[in-house]
Every structure is written in C-alpha cells, then in structure tokens.
Amino acid sequence: MALHPLHTLVEQLKAQPIIFIGGKGGVGKTTTAAALASYYASQQQKTLIVSTDPAHSLGDVLNTQLNNAKTAISPYLDAIELNPDVIVDEHFAQVERTIKSYANPDMMPKIREHLRLSKSAPGAQEAAMLESMCQHLVEAADAGYENIIFDTAPTGHTLRLLVLPEMMGAWTDGLLAQQRRQAKLRSVATHLDSHNQKSSQTNDYQKNNVANPFAAKKSDRWEQAVSVLEKRKQLFRQAGLLLHDRTQTAIVLVMTADVLPLAETKRAIEQLEESKLTPAAIVINQLIAPTQSDEFWLRRAERQQHLMQDIEKNFSKYPLYPIYLQQTDVRGTEALSALLE
C-alpha cells in the first residue's frame, strides 16, 4: 500500500470524534496527538486533548504548563495532563469516604493503613488511571467536544487501558452479585429474627430485645457502597461502548521505520484485533527523505526505505501516513497544526 499524504489523515478521521494515539515510547505519539488537536482547533472545532502518559511531555509540546485540571490552550483547544500520583490519591480518598459511611469507626485506623499500602499494589495506579480516563471520555463526549484526543502511554499501557473497561465492568458485576447474595441472607435472618421475637414466650428476651447478629439493623449501610459500584459499572459500560464503536472511536498507532517499533506495532495490532479494536491508521514518524548528499544520512534513508517495504507488507490492511524528520523541534499549536496542512 502506498503512503498517503499526511493531511489526508484528518480527512479519514473527520467522522470519528474520539481518537486514541498509541505506540512505542519515543516514536512521536505526543507530537502526532498534539498536531491533530492543534489542527482541529485551527479549524474552529472545539477539541480536548488528554495525556495519560506519565512522561508529561504534552505540556512541553504545547509550550504550556499542564496538570490534572482542564487548561485552555486557545478558544477551541483544551488540554489535560493526567498525573497518576494525584489520581491515585484522589481515587483512594474517595474509597475511604465510601467505606467511612458504613464502617465501624473503630475499624477506620486499620482501614486507612490498608488503603495506604494498597496505593502501591500492582494495578492500583492503572485502575485509578482507567477510571479517570473513562470519566474524562464520557464527560467530554457529553460536553459537546467535536474532537477528543488521547495521547497515551507506551503501547502495553495503552492496550490495557483499552481493554480494561470490560474487565473492570465484569469485576464490578462480581462485587454486586456478592452483595446481592449477602442481602438475601440478611433478609432471611431478619425474617427469622422477627418471627422469633413474635413467638417467643420468654419475657426476658423481649425486654432485652436481643437481636439476631445477622439482622438488618444497619442493612442500609451497604447502599452507598452499592451505589458507587453501580455508578462505576455504568461509567465503564459507557466508556466501553464508545471505545468499541468504530463510528465514534479511532485508534491511530505511531511508529518509526526501525526494527523494534516494527515488532512492537505488529504485536499491538494482533492484540487490538483480538479485542476487536482494529486500528484506523498507522503513522510512520521521523522518515528521512531518500535524496541525501551526506553519506551517513543517505545510509539511514536507505535502511528506512528497506524497512518501509516490511512495514507496507505487514500492515497492508491499514492506511499508512508519513511524517518526515523536521530540522527543529515542533512545538506550539501553529507549528503542530502546520504538520497536517
């Protein structure tokens, strides 16, 4: 498949408001994502770009200090740079508030210590990041943004984020099913307790009002926890539907014409296809023009051209878009937008 002019990438993606940019670290994901966002904004299309990459390079590319809060870059462009540490702290603070609403106060010191240790548990940061990402995705879709672009972390992290909504939804279903079983047991225990109190002939029992330990004296204490789980389930469901809707979401992979990015992109596509999240396009970044007078750059260009044959062979099903190596760093919305013009 021949390479397509880069400006036609915008034309291909114009019907899909949600775009995920993924790929191996250091191949130019952030530049590509910021270029698309800057171009859309230059066309007066309300655009949000969200970085989930802990490297925090989106602010550098846009020449703006970014954080977890939405920052206006221009009248048509807003940007967010998600900070995993802040998100984890906020996530566990919310968990503590939920538990505190129904837990025995005497248990809270131990619970707080457990939550503190859980912050560094495997998957804790990913789960918190996922929930934040899904929240931004759903809220931005409801807020009327014409384009929502996610600049994601290196490939493996991106793949997990894309498939986690379903996994987290299933996990939440399991928690809710467990809660429903407990609710049934409490209901039976309450019925037995009520029956025993009515039929008991022991005045002492009635006077002391001895309650069944499983009675629903505080049966409502779980309602808030269940409500939180139901909201999370709905959030993941909405995000999952958006991610799998090819009329809404496009996944664009970025790579360079090098051996390792080629191998990683092949693996990424295999995993995405297995998850029914087929990429929309592949961007090949940092290409060197084949006409070079310097011997070093000529050899580099020739090697890239050789690898491009493998790239076109391996990814024949997908549109390929080139970005040629620039003489200077591409920073700021005007320079970024110019890449796609």
N, C-alpha and C positions, 0 to 999 in steps of 0.2 A: 504494500500500500504506500503510495506517495505521501510525502509530508504535506500537510495543509498549512496555508498561511495562518500565522498566529491570530490575526484579527478575526478570522472566521470561527475561532473558539467561542467568542462572545455570541456569535450568531447561533451556534449549535446549542448553547446553554440558555438562550433567552427565554425558553418556555419553562425552565426549571428554576424556581426561586431559591432553592436550598442547594448549596454547593459545598462538598467536603473536599479539601485538598490534602492528600496524603502522600507518603513516600519515605524513602530512607533519609536519615538525618544528613543535613548538609547539602542536599541537592537543589534547594531553592524553593521549598514549599511556601515559605512565608512571603517571598518576593512575588511568586505567582498568585497567591491568595490576595495580597495587597494590591497587585496590579489589576486584578479583576474588580475588586471592591472600588478602587480609585476610578477605574474606567466607568463603572456603573454610576458612581456618584457624579462624574463629569457629565453624564447624560441626564442628570437631574432625576435619577432613580434613587429613592430612599433605600439606603444599604446599611447593613450591620455586619461587621466582621468580628469574629470571636476567635481568640487564640487559646487553644488548650495545651500548647507546648510549654513545658516548664522552662525552656531556654529563654523565654521572654524576649524574643527578637522582633516581634511585631511593632512595638513602640519605637525601636531603633529604625526600622524601615520607614515608618510613617513620620519620623522626626518628632514624636510626641511622647510624653510621659503617660503610660497607661497603667491601669490597675483593675481590680475586680469590678469597679463601678463603670457604668457606660460613660465614655468620653466622646464629645462631639469633635470630630476632626474638621468637618465642613458642614454646611447646611444640609447636605444629603448623605453624609457618612458618619456613622458612629462606630466606635471600636471598644472592645473589652479584652483585657489580657488576664485570663483566669490564673489566680495564684493558688496552687494546690494546698499549700500550708494554711492559708486563710480559709479556704473552702473546707478543709478537714476540721479546723477549729469550729467553724460555724455549724458544720454538719453534726459534730458530736455535742455541741451546745444545745442544738435542737433535740437530739436524742435524750440528753439529760433532762431538759424541760418536760418532755413527754413522760419519761419514767417518773419524774418527781411528782407528777399529778396524781399518780395512783400507788406509788411505792410507800412502804412504811418509812417514816422519816429516819428511824434508827439505822436503816439499811443504806442511806444515801452516802455516807463516807466511803463504804466499801464499793458501792456502785460507781462513785466518782473515780476511785482508784482504778477500777476495772476499765472504765471508759478511757482514762488517761493512757493506760497500757495498750488499749485496743487501737489507738491512733496510729501506732507503728506496726500493727498487724498486717500481714500480706493481704493486699486487695482493699484495704481501708481507704487509701487515697484514691484508688481507681473508682470505688463505689461512690465516694463523695463527689469526685470529679464528674462522674457519669450523671449523677442526679442534677448537678449544677448545669451541665451541658444540656440535658434534656429540658430543664426548666427554661433556659435561655432560648432553646429551639422552639418550644411550644409558645412561650410568651412573645417571641419575635414574630412568629407566624400569625399570632392573634393581633399583634400591634400594627399590622399593615405594611411591614417592610417589603419592598419589591424584591430585594435580594438579601439572603442571609448566607454568609460565607464563613466556614470553619477552617481555620488554619490549625491543623492537628499536629500532634507529636509524631515521632518516627513510627514507621509502619506497624510494628507489633502492637503498639499502644492504640493506634487508630483502629485496627481490626477489632481489638477487644471492646473499644467504645461503641463500635457499630453493631456488634452482636450482643452486647450486654443488656440492652433494654429487654429483650426476650428472656434472657437468663434471670434478670432481676425480677421480672414480672412473674416468672414461674416460682422463684424463691418466695416472693411475697404471697403468692397463692398458697404455698405450703404453710406459711405462718398463719394465714387467715383460716385455713382448714383446721389447723391445730387449735386455734382459738374457738372455732365453732364446736369442736368436739368437747372442749372444756366447758363451753356454755351449756351444752346438753347435760353434762354431768352435774353442773351446778343446778340446772333446772330440776333434775331428778332428785338431787339432795334437798333442794328447797321444798319440793312436794312431800318428800318423806318427813322432813322436819315439821312441816305444817300439820301433816296427818298425825304424827306422834304427839304433838302438843295438844291437838284436839281430843285425842283418845286416851291420853294419859290420865290415870287416876291418882297420880302422885302430886299432892298439893305442893310439896317442896320443890318439885321440878318446875311447876308452873310459876311459883313465887320467884324462884331464882332465874327463871327464863333462860335456861341453859340452851344455847343454840348449837345446831349441827355445825361442825367446823367447816363443812363444805357449803353451808347455806349462803344464799346470795345477799348477805348483809351489805357487802360492798360490790355487788355484781356490776354496778355501773362504772367501776374504776377502770375497767378494760376498754370502755367505749372510746375514750380519747385515743388510746393506742391503736385500736382497730380503725378509727377514722384516719389516723396518719397513714397506716398501711394501705387503706383503700385509696387515699389520695396519691400515694406513691405508685400504686398499681395503675391508676388512671393516667398518671404522668408518663410512666414507661410505655403504656399502651399507645398513647397519643404519639410519643416520640418514635416508637417502633413503626407505627403506621406511616408516619411521614418519611422515615428512612427507607422503607421498602416501596414507597410509591414513586415509580420512575417518572411520573408526570410532575412530581414535586421536588425530588432529590436527585442530584447528580454527584457521582464520585469521580474526581479527577486525580490521577496519580502523576507525580512528578519524579523524574529520574534524570540521570546524566548518562552519556554514552560511555559507560565504564563497566567493567566485568561485575563488580559487586552490586551496584544498583540494578543491573540487568537481572541477576539471580534473585535479588530480593523482590523486585517487581513481579517476576514470574510467580514466586511463592504467594505474594499478596493477591494476585489475580486469581490464583487457584482457590485460596481461602474465601475470597469475596464471592466467587462463582458458586462455591459450595453453600454459602449463606444466602444465595440468591440476591446478592448485592453487586451486580455486574457494573464495572466501571464505565463511565461515559466516554472518557478520553484519556490519553497519556501525553504529558508534556515532556519533551526532551530538552533539558536545560544545558546551558554553557557549551553549546556547539561552537566549533571553530570553523570559519569559512575555509574551504579547501584550497583557495588561492592564497598561498603564503610565500613570501620571499625568504624568511628566516627558516633555516633547516630544522631547528627544534620544533617550531610551531607547525611546519609542514608535516613532520612525522606525527605529531599529535593529531593533526587534522586527518591524516591518512588512517591512523589507528581508529579514530572515531568513525570514519566512513566504513571501515571494515565491520565495526561493532554495529553500525546502523543497519547493515544487512541482516545481522542476527535479530535486532530489535524489530525490524519490519517483518521478518519471518515468524518470530514468536508471538507478535501482537498484531497479526494481520486482521483480526476481527475489530480492532479499535482504531479510531481516528488518532493520528499522531501529529503533534504540533511542536515545532522547534522554537527555542529561544536561543539566540546566538550570544556568545560571550561579549559582555559590554566592556568598554575601556575603563569606565569608572563605576563605582557602586551606584545602584539605582535606589535613591531614597527620596521621599517626599511624594505627595499624591500626583503632582504634574509629571514627574519623570516616570513614575509607575504606570500611570494611565497611558503615557506615550508608547509604552511597550506594545500595547494592543491596538494602536492606531495604524 
